């Protein structure tokens, strides 16, 4: 049964016709290609337009020629307004350069790009998405042969090449899709069945099917819709319903965010409001969601309402560590801004912690080499060993559902049990608007700039890390200040085991030290 209760809908009016025109014929000088933590993004128009897509695709074609790569390239995107057009433009350019292209007829979730690469059916991918950003935004990212987000060195090379082609569009080679198909250079493919069958080896769908727990799942208007449909059908999950299944590139069915914009973020209370109401009203015990490109997860439960990503990551880590075989990886990966409770859980199971800079690309080698049991980030991204090297929101939603069905307990209750063992965590992130020059200042900061700082907020300063912003490590707390890679903001993250009041003190002291 498909449930279509929508809750409070947004009233933001998005003119799709104008956005389409902006993409095809931008007014003004187009922005240079700049890859953030995961691809180039911008508002439809000068921020991201057809020329950006053509230039990036030509850059990838040139790169593959230089490196002697001849394999098929998977091209696609999510359900955004210009995702399909962007994918078709990329296919025209890549085939115009003689490369074989797989162009699925349906939207492609981000983890599926990684899965197809690691399965050996393609050698790389171009993915048209702007993740959970507002509908007016668009982007394009590249996955190389390791299946993960491209490394900094690789994206720098793509940036340089793409910006050359932005200035010299006459050097871009392209042919029509009709001609490419006649030449056998563009083909469709079944991308659902292989992924769904492989997922069944990672998720215990049998325990879900046998449970009396009622669950709801929504794709938030995104690319995961047919995948969730097939999961429910293939594994006979009669207790799981798809809800809020509407798809429209204006995403008008998503409740407005705190600033009046539409964001399809499954870890935010705003777009998740209908799901929170479902579990609050007793319609379901569990409600899960992934964002438009399905690389992020979110869930709400009867006991806990919306579960913070850090809490969900801790519960997933504890569950996976308890189930792990003797020959499983002995380390866990987390980003700089992710909860330190993961460290305590890992230590309990004699697992090491690999703390990396913000960006899932820093987990790729560890996942690829089967060194990490699990990798997670506070922004609701995760993957597991011997799976994909991208964030996988579909996997995460199914895993959280499995945990509730297998344990018979609420995710919130399981997290409370962990805090009883390891301490209660108080965590926050504060975003401050910042001009590019202010962001650059944070990029240039080093630990040596703070050599005179011996204590911070009343705690002894144990050490400072400066690989991605500045992170202060204290005995019971930490604070991280870093510039966003995709937005004009500076982010302050803080966590403490002391109290809610002390958490506020950390943020206030951080603002003073960093001049925010």
N, C-alpha and C positions, 0 to 999 in steps of 0.2 A: 504494500500500500504506500502511496506517495502522499505525504502530509504537506500541505501548502500554506499553513498558517504563517503569516508574515510579520506579525507584531507591528511596531511603529516604523513606518516607512519614511525615508528621507524625502525632503521637498526640494532638494537642490536640483536645479534645472541645468542639464548639460546638453549643449547644442552639438549633436553628433555630426551634423552636416558641416558646421564650421570647423570642427576638429579635423575632420577628414580632409577638408580643403587646406587647412594649415599644414597637415602632414605632406600632402602632395605638392603644395605651392607655398612654402613658408615665406612670410614677409619679413625681410631683414636678414642680417648676416647670421648664418647658422653657427651654433656652438661647436667648438672643437670636440673631437671624440676624446672622452676621458673615462676610463674604467675605474669605478669605485671598488667596493669590496666584492661586487659581483656584477660586472658588466657596465655598459654605458647607459645612462638613463637621462630623461629630460621630458619637459612638457611637449605635447604634440605641436609641432611648428619649428621654431628655430632651435629648440632644445633637442628634439628628435624628429626627423623627417625622412622622406624617402631617400634623400641623398645620403643620410647617415647609414641607412640600411645597405645601400649600394656600395658605399665606400668601405664599410666594415666587411662585407661579404668579399669584396675584391681583395682586401687586405688578407683575409683568411686564405683565399685562393692563391695569392702570391706566396704566402707563408708555406702552404702545403707544397707548392712547386719547388720552393727553395730547399725544403727539407725532404723532398722526394716522396711525399705521402700521396698515395694514389687511391686509397680506400674510399668507400661511400661516405657521404656526409649527411647526417640527419638534420633536417630543417623543419621548424615548426614554431609553435608558440601557444600562449594560453587563450583566454576568451576576450581579451581586450579589443577595443575598436579596430586598431590597425595591425593586430597580431598576424592575422592571416595574410594580409597584404604584404607585411614585412617579410613573412616567410616566403611568399611567392617571389618577391624581389630578390631575396637571397638565392633562391633556387635558380632564377634566371641568370644571375651573375656567376654562380658556381658552375652551372652547366655551360655557360658561355665560355668558361675557362677549361672546359673539357672534363669536369668532375661529375661522377655519378652522384645523384641526390635522391635521398628518401624523403618524400614529402607526404606525410600521412594526411588523410582526408579529415581527421578529427584534431581537436586541440591536444597538445602534448604536455603532460605534467613535467616539471623539472626533473624529478627523480627518474622518470622514464627515459629521458635523454641519457642519463648516466648508465642506467640499466642496459640500454641498447648498445652503448659503447663497450661496456665491460663484457657483454655477451658476445662481442666480436662481429655483430652484424653491420656495424658502421665503425668508422675510425675517429669521428669527431662530430660536433654538433653546433649549430647556431640556433639559439633559443630566444624568440621574441616575447619579452615579458618585462614588467616593471614590478613584479612581485605583488605586494599588498598596497602599493602606492595608489593615490587617487586615479580615477578613470581617465583623467586628462593626460596622464603620464604614459610613457612608453619607453622601452629599452630593448637592448640586444646583448646577449652574452654568449661567450664561446666556451665550449667544453672540449679539451684535447683528448688524447688517447687514454688518459688515466681516468676519464669519466667525471672528474671533479671540476670545480671552477678553475679557470686558468690562473697560473701563478703570476706574481707581479712582473717577473722578467718577460713572460710571454705576452701579457696584456700591454706592457710598455711597447713591445715590438709591433703589436697590432695597432695600438694608438698611433704610432709614428707612420705606419703604412696607410692607415685609414685617413689620417689628416693630410697626407700627401694626395690621396685620391679625392678628398673634399676640395682641394685646391686645383686638382687636375682631373675633373670628371670625364674628360674625353678619353682618358686612358683606361676607363672601366669597360670590361668586356661583358656583354650580356646577349642572350638570345631569348626569344619568346618561349613560354612554357609549352606551347603547341609544338614548336620545332624541337624543343628538348625532349619531349615525350616521343616524338617520331624517331629521334635518334637513340632512344632507349636510355637517355641520361637522367630522366626523372621517373620515379615509380612510387606507388603507394605501398603500405605494409600494415600488417596486423600488429599493433603495438600493445594491445590489451591482453590477449591470451598468454603470451610468454611471461609478462610481468606478474599477472595474477597467479599463475601456476607456481612461479618461483617464490612469490610472497607466502604461499601456503607452506613452504618449508621453513619460514621464519616465524610465522604466526600460528598459534594453535587455534585454528578456526573450529575444530571439533568441540573444544571446551566452551567456545562462545555459543555455538549452535545448541548445545545441551543446557545452557544456562536459562534461568527464568528471568534474568535481568532484561529490562526493556531499554533499548538503545536507539538513539537518533543520530544520523550523520548528515552533514550538509557540505557541499563543495563551495559555498559562498559564491555561487555563480561561476565557478571556475572549471578548469580542465579535468578535474578528478571525477566529474559526474558519471561518465560511462564506466569508469574503473570501479567506483563504489557499487554501481548497479550490477556489474559482473561479479564482484566479490560476493554480494548478497545472494545472487542467483547460483553461482558456482559452488559455494560452500553451504547453501541451503540455510541461510541465517534468517529464519522466520521471525526472530525477536529483534531484528534490526530494521529500521525504516529510514528511507531517504526523506529528508525534509528540506523545505526552502529550495526547491530545485529550479527556480526560474533562472534563465540566462538572458542577459541583455548587456551590451557593452557600456551602457550608462550606469549600470549597477544601482538603479534607483531604489531597489528593494533593500539596500543596506542602510541601517540607521546611521544618522550623521555622527561624526566623531566630535570630540570636545570643542574643536575649532570650526565646526560647521562644514567640514570637508567629508567626503566619503573615502573611507579606507577599509579595505577588505582584510583586516588584520585579525586572525582568529585568537590572538592572545589579549585583545582589547575588549573591555566591557561594552563598548558602543556597538560594533557590528555583531557581537555575540549576544546582545540583549534578548532577541527572541528565544535563543537556545537556553539562556539562563532562566527565562520565564517557563520554558517547557519543564525543566527539572524542578523548579521551585513549585510549580503547580502539580507536580506528581505525574505528569504525562509520561516521563521517562526517568530512568535511574541515571543514565549517562547520555550526554550529547557531545559529539565530536565534530570538529571542523578542520578543513585545510583551506589555505588561501588560494587565489586564482591559479597560480602555477603549482600549487600543492607541495611547496617545499617547507611550509610552516604548519604547525599544528595548534589546536586549541581544544579544550574540553571543559565541560561544566557537569557538576554532579549534584545530587540532592543535598548532600551534607555540606559541600564546600562552595556551591555556586561556581563561578568561573575559577578554575585552578591556575594559579600563576605558573608560567613555564618552568621557573626554577624548582617549584614544588613537584611538578610532573617529572622533570628530569631526575630528581632524587628518587622518586618512587620507581621509575623505570630502571635506574641504575641498580637499586637494591634488588629488584626482581631478577634482572639479568645476571647479577653477580651470584645470587643464590642458585640459579639454574645452570651456571656456567660449568662446562666440563673441565677436567684437569688440564687439558691441552689448550684451553681458551687463552686469548691474549691476556697479559698481566698488567695492562695499563688502561687508563680511562682518559679521554681528552675533554677539555673544557676551555672555553675562551676566557680572556682576562676579566670580563664583566659578569661571569657566571658564578653562582653561589658556591661558597667555600664548604658548604655541607657535603657537596660531592666528594671533596677531599677526605672528609671524615668517614663517609660511607666506604669509599675506596680503600682507605687504610684498614678498616674493619675486615675487609676481605683480602687483605694483603695485596692490593692492587696499587700500582703507582699512578701518579697524576701527571699528565702532560698539559701544561697551561700554555695556550697559544694566543697570538694576537687575534683581534676581532676579524672574523672572516672564515667561512668554512673551508676555504682553499688551504688553510694551514693544517687541516686534518687529513688531507688527501693521501699523503704518503703513509701515514699511520694506519689508515683504513685499508689502503691498497695492499700494504705489506702485512696485514692481519696482526698489527701490533696493538690496536685499540679495541677493547671489548665494546665500547660505546663512545660516541663523540657528541657533545651537546653544547648549545649556546643559549644564553638567556633570552634571546629574541625568538625563541620557539623553533629552533632547528635542531635536528638530531639524525644520526644514522647509527648502524651497528656493524660489527665485524662481518666480513664475508657477504656484504650487501653492496649498496651503491655508495659512491664517494661524493654524492650530493646530499643535501638535506632532504629528508623524505617525510612529508606530512601525512601521507597515506599510511605508511608503516607505523608512524607514531600513534595515530588515532587508533589503528587496529591493535597495537600493542597495549595501549592504555585500557582499551575495552577487554582485551584478554586478561589483563591483570585483575580487573574488577570481577570478571567471570570466574577466574581461577581461584581467587582468594575469598570471594564472597564479601569483600569489603570495599568501601568507598575510597577513591583516590585520596580525598582529604583526610580520611581516618588513617590511612596508611602513612601519609606524610606526618601526621601528628605523632604516630608511633616512632617515626624516625627522629623527630625533634625531641622526644622524651629521652632518646638514647644519646643524641649528639648535641643537643642544645637548640633553643629556639632562635631562628634567624630573622633579623629585621633588615629589609632590603629596599632600596629605591633607586630610581634613575631620574635625573632632572635634566631637561633639554633647555639650552639657552641659545636664542638666535645669535649668530655671529657672522660678521663680514668675512670674506675670503682671507683678508690680511690677518684677522684675528685667528682664524683656523690655522693659517700658516705658522703663526707663533707657537701654537700647540704642537704642530708637527716638528718644529725645531727644538723644542724643550728637551733637555737631557737631565739625567740624575744629578750631574755635577752642578746644575743650577740650584740645587737644594742642599748643598753640603753642610750649611749652617743650621739646617733644620734637624734637631735631635728628637723632638717630640711633636706630636700632632694631635690636637683635640684632647690633650691630657694623657695620651698614651705614648709609650716609647715607640719611636719610628724604627722598625727592625731593618727594613731595606726598601729600596726604590727600584722600580723597573721602568725603563724608558723605551721599550721596543715599539710601543703603540700608544702614544700619549704618555702620561705619567701615572704610575700606580704606587700608592703608599701602602706598605704592609705593616700592620700593627698587631698586637698580641691577640686581640679579640675582634679585630675589625680590619677593613681596608677601604681605600677610596681611590677611584680611577677617574682621571680627566682626559678626555680625548675628543678630537674633532671628527665629525661624521665624514665618511668617505663619499656620501651621496647627497647630503643636504647641507645647507649653510647653518649648521648648529654645532655647538660644543656640548658634549654629554658628560654629566657628572654621575658616576655610579658609586654607591656606597653600600656596605653591609656590615652589620655588627651582631654579636651575640649578647650585647649588653641590654639595650632597651630601645623603645621607639623614640624616646626623648634624645638619647645619645645619637641615634641615627640622624636626627635633625641637626644636632651639633656638628656632626661630621660634614654634612652638606654646607652648613653656614661657614664653617672654617675653610672648607674647600673653595667656596666662592671668594673668600678673602685672599687666600694664598694665590689663586689663579686669576684674580682680578675680574671676576664675572659678576 
